[in-house]
């Protein structure tokens, strides 16, 4: 009975070992949330990183989005109440109240917010039509965990579309869920914990970056041997 | 096993959201509030009586603070909508001015606190200046202004003290405003409000140095008083610049030892000729030396306005470079 009344404690898990950098998540998000791709502004992005240490090279993709911090710097910075939190803790923006001071953008430690400019609004209305445009006025935009979907029991668009299941969605109030267990066991960790922002997005670190050093002499001699043959 | 610790990877990225417009806002906010603060302090703490200088200075202070506010609004999106003919969008700004906290219960945002401080400083400072209108040059020739001012004469002291506190708040607020960005080491710095407060007071004293140098007064009593105030503010500024140098030293010390991102900013800021040559040298050390010479050698009083202008220049540069070096430390590799 108690569990039925309890609000969900939604969380997002990203496994950096399985992201292949296909950017399908960005495309799905763009379509779902009408983000201004023409200006290269996205609610979620996939960074590419090459890690080099000596002769060891690791390459991986790093998806990122709003962390929906529970100790929320953007919420505390917003002077008009445009940034607010839903009862489940999802951080949202009321575009009608946003004056575009960008205090929230500077306050966000995770680069999760961007300007939805006047030109973007006009272009969006051209593309989707005045009636179907979900961005009616200029405002600061950010990921909402696809609130309109998750409240209907669906997954966020990026999770639903991810071909490698690198993006995972869970309710931490359900400890039986294997994804929730990744968080509850401490295997998946939030970014920049020292800031005390208490994010709801967790990452599983890439094991490929812990690479064994390669004996380059062995490689060279094998190559030489190959040529000689 | 040799590997790369994923959690140690950081990306440093400059912010592009708050630029010159916000630097002007912070500079004029601090300068205007400091001018008002010093006027009320001279009147009510040091019991000096120069209504013309104090009233006009206060009016200028209020004007500067509000004029600076325009630059913040110009930086906002509502301005874009306004320019495109959506004139009512601009009134959203009033939500911040009149306290959205009442509606959403969020009392944290510094912009909102600052907007309220600026509003109270403006109203109280204006009434305080008007309360001396009958003895203020030019103002005393406008009948209705004198009449309004006379209504507030009985509470001039109360208005003065309240203006002084709100001015202090406005000066410190300019530093607190930037402190809300936890991943920008140059901004989320505990010393920034103190540094901006000292710098604002220093620019405020520069204004009084200029006034007392160029407008020495007509009668002997005013001349004597302005010379006395001029001399006092020079020494005050010498002390303030000394304090500012100390605060700058402490600012960089903390930046270097407290954060990984701080070290990055430390090296970049201190290798920028604009910051070192423009702010530290031209805007701080040179005027410090000039003021000291002018205070000691009476025949070199001509150095006073030059030093004051350099202090004002330095005050703007400090805010500009702090904003410019607002570099994010992101917790992912690049």
Interface residues (C-beta under 8 A of the other chain):
Chain A: X16 X47 X49 X51 X53 X54 X56 X58 X62 X64 X73 X75 X76 X77 X78 X79 X80 X81 X84 X97 X98 X99 X100 X101 X102 X103 X105 X106 X107 X108 X109 X110 X111 X115 X117 X118 X137 X138 X139 X191 X192 X195 X197 X205 X206 X209 X210 X211 X212 X213
Chain B: X1 X2 X3 X4 X6 X7 X9 X13 X15 X17 X18 X72 X75 X76 X77 X78 X79 X80 X81 X84 X86 X89 X92 X93 X95 X96 X100 X101 X103 X104 X106 X108 X109 X110 X111 X112 X115 X177 X178 X180 X181 X182 X183 X184 X187 X326 X328 X330 X331 X332 X333 X334
